[in-house]
Amino acid sequence: MAISENNKRIAKNTLFLYVRMLLIMGVNLYTVRAVLNLLGVVDYGIYNVVGGVVTLFSFISGTLTTSSQRYFSIELARENIKALQKIFCLNVTVFAIIILGIIILAETVGLWFVNVQMTIPENRLLAANIVYQFSILAFGFQMFSIPYNALIVAHEKMGAFAYIGIIEVILKLVVVFTLTITGSDKLILYGILMSLMALLITNIYRVYCRTHFVESKFFFYWNRTEATELMSFSGWHFLGTMAVVVRGQGINLLINLFFNPAINAARAIAFQIDAAVGQLSNNFFVAVKPQIYKYYSKGELVELHNLILRSTIMCFFLVSLLVFPVIFNTSFILHIWLKNVPDYCIIFTQLVLVNSLIDSTSGPTIAPALATGRIKKYELIIAFLIGLNLPISYLLLKFGEKPEITVVVSIVLSVITALSRAFLLKNIIKMPVRNYFKLFTKLILVSLISFSILQYVFIDMEDSWFKLIVMSFFSTLLLLLIYYFIIIDSIDRERIINFIKTKIN
């Protein structure tokens, strides 16, 4: 397939994913508030804490999703439908085994934890147990949908992925409406409805795949060697994923150890904003990832190297568009959103956004390593670097540093980790490290230049909606110009000009 056709597909799929993201974010903001009002603080807290026990068992789902997408995309690129069907059926079988194992844990250790260790009002204990059982069901349905979800992404059918996401948010609104008109126990009903919604969405994924992809027709298939390879790959990738989770939760514990829960709350708010910003690059990269897998499987390494560099630029640019206005208007935005802003929340948010900007480059350098399957050394080194956050932060806090030093440590280590990923790719896919280092340095420099210009232009302007809107427009224009003349090469500039001419004519 021509590179221009691939670029058009990536752009189209990215658009679908952004529409999906905006709808889901908007509906989620409404439904969280509505459900909180309908259930009340106590019952809402019970639902989230009970459901959280089940979530503890589902930490591997993200790793398994990535593993499934990797194997599906590679077999699609090879146009080996029989092999693709076998690996799909093997994935479904492995997922069934994992789901069964997690259900056993949830019905033993998890059930004990809910009834013995949790603080739940006695008059709501029965309702909590009922909700817990339906949460386990919902989790099982969601896990079972992962192979079908991964198959849709591997086929790059982001339109279907987006439409199913829209159906899901509509169902959430139906759940809220049902809660408003019922007189029964709303907590139990909410648990039942969320479980039914998970079942329905899973079946929609399944029916879509059965209708459009012949390889999704399930039959029992087991190959010990292939299953071992799949689990080994997932296990090593899980190590890197766990390092990120441990970093986040470990720093939380350190802050609680040296300070107080109010500082934890400030950090949590900052990371909620970070998660929303991260969706900008994540949605773009979901559309790019299948192309990375396919280029590697076909041995088209030059095209792969170029796609890594281009997607790094795009991820960094997309996050910059939001990060710059928010950093300069953090206080105004937080006071509008929260009214009472916790101490350290502003500085936490600003530093976390800088870290998010650096981390936006990670996706384009993680996927190529995953494509090769040779990730043991890669994941060990990256997990070690990410894990350094804890001991370094502990020592600095022990010597009396302020809580925001933990994010500064994360920023420094994120830069080291980003460059280390590129160096590791040199050995894995023969990527020219010099080109990546040059690009990364340019991205950092243009960010510092943009920051300085914005600081100079808006330094005397008071916080207001007018400042936020004007700065958002000005920073977008500034970044577009800087990226056009400094970051992208002459070939891409020519493509942009030709594209604009085509649209005008």
URVENWO-V476320 format. One record per backbone hydrogen bond with DSSP energy under -1.0 kcal/mol. NH is the residue of the N-H (numbers start at 1). CO is the residue of the C=O. E is the energy in kcal/mol with one decimal. If there is no record, write none. Layout:
nh: <NH & NH>
co: <CO & CO>
e: <E & E>
This chain:
nh: <6 & 7 & 8 & 9 & 10 & 11 & 12 & 13 & 14 & 15 & 16 & 17 & 18 & 19 & 20 & 21 & 22 & 23 & 24 & 25 & 26 & 27 & 28 & 29 & 30 & 31 & 32 & 33 & 34 & 35 & 36 & 37 & 38 & 39 & 40 & 44 & 45 & 46 & 47 & 48 & 49 & 50 & 51 & 52 & 54 & 55 & 56 & 57 & 58 & 61 & 64 & 65 & 66 & 67 & 68 & 69 & 70 & 71 & 72 & 73 & 74 & 75 & 76 & 77 & 78 & 80 & 84 & 85 & 86 & 87 & 88 & 89 & 90 & 91 & 92 & 93 & 94 & 95 & 96 & 97 & 98 & 99 & 100 & 101 & 102 & 103 & 104 & 105 & 106 & 107 & 110 & 112 & 113 & 114 & 115 & 116 & 117 & 118 & 120 & 124 & 125 & 128 & 129 & 130 & 131 & 132 & 133 & 134 & 135 & 136 & 137 & 138 & 139 & 140 & 141 & 142 & 143 & 144 & 145 & 146 & 149 & 150 & 151 & 152 & 153 & 154 & 155 & 156 & 157 & 158 & 161 & 162 & 163 & 164 & 165 & 166 & 167 & 168 & 169 & 170 & 171 & 172 & 173 & 174 & 175 & 176 & 177 & 178 & 179 & 180 & 181 & 189 & 190 & 191 & 192 & 193 & 194 & 195 & 196 & 197 & 198 & 199 & 200 & 201 & 202 & 203 & 204 & 205 & 206 & 207 & 208 & 209 & 210 & 211 & 212 & 213 & 216 & 217 & 227 & 228 & 229 & 230 & 231 & 232 & 233 & 234 & 235 & 236 & 237 & 238 & 239 & 240 & 241 & 242 & 243 & 244 & 245 & 246 & 247 & 248 & 249 & 250 & 251 & 252 & 253 & 254 & 255 & 256 & 257 & 258 & 259 & 263 & 264 & 265 & 266 & 267 & 268 & 269 & 270 & 271 & 272 & 273 & 274 & 275 & 276 & 277 & 278 & 279 & 280 & 282 & 283 & 284 & 285 & 286 & 287 & 288 & 289 & 292 & 293 & 294 & 295 & 296 & 297 & 298 & 299 & 300 & 301 & 304 & 305 & 306 & 307 & 308 & 309 & 310 & 311 & 312 & 313 & 314 & 315 & 316 & 317 & 318 & 319 & 320 & 321 & 323 & 324 & 326 & 327 & 328 & 333 & 334 & 335 & 336 & 337 & 338 & 339 & 340 & 345 & 348 & 349 & 350 & 351 & 352 & 353 & 354 & 355 & 356 & 357 & 358 & 359 & 360 & 361 & 362 & 365 & 366 & 367 & 370 & 371 & 372 & 373 & 375 & 379 & 380 & 381 & 382 & 383 & 384 & 385 & 386 & 387 & 388 & 389 & 390 & 392 & 393 & 394 & 395 & 396 & 397 & 398 & 399 & 400 & 401 & 405 & 406 & 408 & 409 & 410 & 411 & 412 & 413 & 414 & 415 & 416 & 417 & 418 & 419 & 420 & 421 & 422 & 423 & 424 & 425 & 428 & 429 & 431 & 436 & 437 & 438 & 439 & 440 & 441 & 442 & 443 & 444 & 445 & 446 & 447 & 448 & 449 & 450 & 451 & 452 & 453 & 454 & 455 & 456 & 457 & 458 & 461 & 468 & 469 & 470 & 471 & 472 & 473 & 474 & 475 & 476 & 477 & 478 & 479 & 480 & 481 & 482 & 483 & 484 & 485 & 486 & 488 & 493 & 494 & 495 & 496 & 497 & 498 & 499 & 500 & 501 & 502 & 503 & 504 & 505>
co: <2 & 3 & 4 & 5 & 6 & 7 & 8 & 9 & 10 & 11 & 12 & 13 & 14 & 15 & 16 & 17 & 18 & 19 & 20 & 21 & 22 & 23 & 24 & 25 & 26 & 27 & 28 & 29 & 30 & 31 & 32 & 33 & 34 & 35 & 36 & 40 & 41 & 42 & 43 & 44 & 45 & 46 & 47 & 48 & 50 & 51 & 52 & 54 & 55 & 58 & 60 & 61 & 62 & 63 & 64 & 65 & 66 & 67 & 68 & 69 & 70 & 71 & 72 & 73 & 74 & 75 & 80 & 81 & 82 & 83 & 84 & 85 & 86 & 87 & 88 & 89 & 90 & 91 & 92 & 93 & 94 & 95 & 96 & 97 & 98 & 99 & 100 & 101 & 102 & 103 & 105 & 108 & 109 & 110 & 111 & 112 & 113 & 113 & 118 & 121 & 122 & 124 & 125 & 126 & 127 & 128 & 129 & 130 & 131 & 132 & 133 & 134 & 135 & 136 & 137 & 138 & 139 & 140 & 141 & 143 & 145 & 146 & 147 & 148 & 149 & 150 & 151 & 153 & 152 & 156 & 157 & 158 & 159 & 160 & 161 & 162 & 163 & 164 & 165 & 166 & 167 & 168 & 169 & 170 & 171 & 172 & 173 & 174 & 175 & 176 & 177 & 185 & 186 & 187 & 188 & 189 & 190 & 191 & 192 & 193 & 194 & 195 & 196 & 197 & 198 & 199 & 200 & 201 & 202 & 203 & 204 & 205 & 206 & 207 & 208 & 209 & 213 & 214 & 223 & 224 & 225 & 226 & 227 & 228 & 229 & 230 & 231 & 232 & 233 & 234 & 235 & 236 & 237 & 238 & 239 & 240 & 241 & 242 & 243 & 244 & 245 & 246 & 247 & 248 & 249 & 250 & 251 & 252 & 253 & 254 & 255 & 260 & 260 & 261 & 262 & 263 & 264 & 265 & 266 & 267 & 268 & 269 & 270 & 271 & 272 & 273 & 274 & 275 & 277 & 278 & 279 & 280 & 281 & 282 & 283 & 284 & 285 & 288 & 289 & 290 & 291 & 292 & 293 & 294 & 296 & 295 & 299 & 300 & 301 & 302 & 303 & 304 & 305 & 306 & 307 & 308 & 309 & 310 & 311 & 312 & 313 & 314 & 315 & 316 & 317 & 319 & 320 & 322 & 323 & 324 & 329 & 330 & 331 & 332 & 333 & 334 & 335 & 338 & 342 & 344 & 345 & 346 & 347 & 348 & 349 & 350 & 351 & 352 & 353 & 354 & 355 & 356 & 358 & 359 & 362 & 362 & 363 & 366 & 367 & 368 & 369 & 373 & 375 & 376 & 377 & 378 & 379 & 380 & 381 & 382 & 383 & 384 & 386 & 387 & 388 & 389 & 390 & 391 & 392 & 393 & 394 & 395 & 397 & 396 & 402 & 403 & 404 & 405 & 406 & 407 & 408 & 409 & 410 & 411 & 412 & 413 & 414 & 415 & 416 & 417 & 418 & 419 & 420 & 421 & 424 & 425 & 425 & 432 & 433 & 434 & 435 & 436 & 437 & 438 & 439 & 440 & 441 & 442 & 443 & 444 & 445 & 446 & 447 & 448 & 449 & 450 & 451 & 452 & 453 & 454 & 458 & 464 & 465 & 466 & 467 & 468 & 469 & 470 & 471 & 472 & 473 & 474 & 475 & 476 & 477 & 478 & 479 & 480 & 481 & 482 & 483 & 489 & 490 & 491 & 492 & 493 & 494 & 495 & 496 & 497 & 498 & 499 & 500 & 501>
e: <-1.9 & -2.5 & -2.1 & -2.3 & -2.6 & -2.4 & -2.6 & -2.8 & -2.4 & -2.0 & -2.0 & -2.2 & -2.2 & -2.2 & -2.2 & -2.5 & -2.6 & -2.1 & -2.5 & -2.8 & -2.4 & -2.6 & -2.6 & -2.2 & -1.5 & -3.3 & -2.4 & -1.2 & -2.6 & -3.2 & -2.0 & -2.0 & -2.2 & -3.0 & -2.0 & -2.3 & -2.2 & -2.4 & -2.5 & -2.1 & -2.5 & -2.7 & -2.5 & -1.4 & -1.0 & -2.0 & -1.6 & -1.3 & -1.5 & -1.8 & -2.3 & -2.3 & -2.0 & -2.2 & -2.5 & -2.5 & -2.1 & -2.1 & -2.6 & -2.6 & -1.9 & -1.9 & -2.2 & -2.2 & -1.6 & -2.0 & -2.2 & -2.7 & -2.0 & -2.5 & -2.3 & -2.6 & -2.5 & -2.0 & -2.4 & -2.2 & -2.7 & -2.7 & -2.2 & -2.0 & -2.4 & -3.0 & -2.3 & -2.3 & -2.6 & -2.5 & -2.1 & -2.0 & -2.9 & -2.4 & -2.3 & -2.3 & -2.3 & -2.3 & -2.0 & -2.4 & -1.1 & -1.7 & -1.0 & -2.1 & -1.1 & -2.4 & -2.1 & -2.1 & -2.6 & -2.2 & -1.9 & -2.0 & -2.2 & -2.0 & -1.9 & -2.6 & -2.4 & -2.4 & -2.4 & -2.5 & -2.6 & -2.1 & -1.3 & -1.2 & -2.8 & -3.1 & -1.7 & -1.9 & -1.9 & -2.5 & -1.9 & -1.3 & -2.4 & -1.3 & -1.8 & -2.6 & -2.6 & -2.6 & -1.5 & -2.0 & -2.3 & -2.1 & -1.9 & -2.1 & -2.3 & -1.6 & -1.7 & -2.0 & -2.3 & -2.1 & -2.5 & -2.6 & -2.1 & -1.5 & -1.0 & -2.3 & -2.5 & -2.0 & -2.3 & -2.9 & -2.4 & -1.6 & -2.5 & -2.4 & -1.9 & -2.0 & -2.5 & -2.6 & -2.2 & -2.0 & -2.0 & -2.4 & -2.3 & -3.1 & -2.6 & -2.2 & -2.6 & -2.1 & -2.1 & -3.1 & -1.7 & -1.4 & -3.0 & -2.5 & -2.2 & -2.6 & -2.6 & -2.5 & -2.6 & -2.5 & -2.4 & -2.2 & -2.2 & -2.4 & -1.3 & -1.1 & -2.0 & -3.1 & -1.7 & -1.2 & -1.8 & -3.3 & -2.1 & -2.1 & -2.7 & -3.0 & -2.2 & -1.5 & -2.0 & -2.3 & -2.6 & -2.2 & -2.1 & -2.2 & -2.4 & -1.4 & -1.1 & -2.3 & -1.9 & -2.3 & -2.5 & -2.3 & -1.9 & -2.1 & -1.3 & -1.7 & -2.0 & -2.1 & -1.7 & -2.3 & -2.6 & -1.0 & -1.6 & -2.4 & -2.5 & -1.1 & -2.5 & -2.0 & -1.0 & -1.1 & -2.8 & -1.5 & -2.1 & -2.2 & -2.6 & -2.0 & -2.4 & -1.6 & -1.6 & -2.3 & -1.6 & -1.9 & -2.9 & -2.2 & -2.2 & -2.3 & -1.9 & -2.6 & -2.8 & -1.8 & -2.1 & -2.3 & -2.6 & -2.3 & -2.5 & -2.6 & -1.9 & -2.1 & -1.9 & -2.8 & -2.0 & -1.7 & -2.8 & -1.8 & -2.6 & -2.7 & -2.2 & -1.9 & -2.3 & -3.3 & -1.0 & -2.7 & -1.7 & -2.4 & -2.4 & -2.4 & -2.3 & -2.8 & -2.1 & -1.5 & -2.2 & -2.3 & -1.9 & -1.7 & -2.8 & -1.2 & -1.6 & -2.1 & -1.3 & -1.3 & -2.1 & -2.0 & -2.4 & -1.2 & -1.0 & -1.3 & -3.2 & -2.2 & -2.3 & -2.3 & -2.7 & -1.9 & -2.3 & -2.6 & -2.5 & -1.0 & -1.7 & -1.2 & -2.0 & -2.2 & -2.6 & -2.2 & -2.2 & -2.6 & -2.4 & -1.5 & -1.7 & -2.2 & -1.9 & -1.7 & -1.5 & -2.4 & -1.5 & -2.3 & -2.2 & -2.5 & -2.2 & -1.9 & -2.0 & -2.8 & -2.5 & -2.1 & -2.0 & -2.4 & -1.4 & -2.0 & -2.5 & -1.9 & -1.4 & -2.8 & -1.3 & -1.3 & -3.0 & -2.4 & -2.1 & -3.0 & -2.4 & -2.0 & -2.4 & -2.1 & -2.5 & -2.8 & -1.5 & -2.1 & -2.4 & -2.6 & -2.6 & -2.2 & -2.3 & -2.5 & -2.5 & -2.2 & -2.5 & -2.4 & -1.2 & -2.1 & -2.7 & -2.7 & -2.7 & -2.0 & -2.2 & -2.9 & -3.2 & -1.8 & -2.2 & -2.7 & -2.7 & -2.4 & -2.2 & -2.5 & -2.8 & -2.1 & -2.3 & -2.4 & -2.6 & -2.1 & -2.2 & -1.9 & -2.2 & -2.3 & -2.5 & -2.3 & -2.4 & -2.5 & -2.3 & -2.0 & -2.3 & -2.6>
